[in-house]
Amino acid sequence: MRITRVALSIAVLASLAAIGLSLSSCSQEEMEPIKRRVMIIGVDGLEWDVMGPLLDAGRLPTFSRLLDEGAWGEIRSLDILESPVIWTSIATGKLSEKHGITGFAKSRRGATDPTPITSNVRRVEAIWNILGERGLSVGIVGWLATWPAEPVNGYMVSSYFNYGWGDSPGEKNRRITFPEGIADDLAEYRIGPDDVGDEQLLEFLAGDTRLGEQGSLLEGRIKALRGAIATDETTRRVAHSLALSFPTDLFAVYFRGVDGPSHKFWTDAFPETGPPLTAEEEQVFGQVVVRYYEYMDRVVGEFLEYADENTTVVVTSDHGHSGPKLRGGTYQWGIAMHDPSGVVVLWGRDIVPGQLSDPSVLDITPTILALYGLPVADDMDGRVLAEAIDPAFLRAHPIMSTATYEPGEATPGSQDQEPVESPVDDEVRERLRSLGYIE
Ligand SMILES: [Zn+2]
């Protein structure tokens, strides 16, 4: 489907403009940020061991170009390999004990089921707050742990936009976007698992898949693949429509990407890593992981078209992937399949090609601040990836520091917030359970 500009209502446009004015007056006695654009494309679960042979075979043309022209490395993840924790560290430059997001879900007093983690639990400023408060416009799409969507100097489509199929997104689920009104304007871009056509599905499969056969052994796994495609296609379409309609200084989009397919189809791709499969499964699903990497390569390539000569692009994963771990004779799935090193590439304005020196997920936010000529905070846990930045830029804009970007009292150690309940909690829990992330 061709993506066109979103016809956002006049009221929503007016509210965006008003927020831009009210927030941009916040900065006092600070340097003006450098006029530039930064685009972050987050892809969950990218693994060099899978990408290497595909790059060699010329099957990932976008990544080939990014690696040739950009700065790249094996990004070091956290001790906690749970995606909402890591994506929050990427967006804050801080460890979990400071930012407050400690897992996929958390128990609430009096509730029997764990509640999926929500944005109010985050205790510290994210890059979109820091830049927005200094007058830069921000557009955030799908980032983990961003529901309820918070007020920003621009727009935010929370990670829950991908749940609640069949409902009008804004109807039941308030604060699914900021401003709230854009949820209904973006609804036409949502795709549910049942909207994924057979033709689209077959791009990822091989052989006679007997797609329509009810009760087939393959049916459950095909449903999982439909879900993964629907989610990333929704994110892709929403992010395109917004990037076209409202170019922002910072644009960040998160894709569940290869993580789900890696959990569900890894052993089909690499049969030696898991328990035996049926010949049919191996034949039908053996290409899913690799073809999902090729799909993500095309998706990233499409977003590069928005990058002008003033744009710096960061493509990053939160962790890598492996097969299930065999411990004591049993296979461990779920988080045990997350590998502590993932993929990062910086590319575009002021980036010099080469290999990064032990980059960490904590380094993304400090590096973006440096690219804007803004100081890095002493209470951040990462560093500026200076080896990626043009020395001439760093001479003109030396890396500076400031004590903190946090307003008021230091927040670490403050009362832990509980996640808030949402109308899609059952659906979120079902997905987290199906991936082995929660009990
Ligand atoms: Zn995972």
Residues whose N, C-alpha, C, O or C-beta is under 5 A from the ligand:
A	BS01	ZN	D259
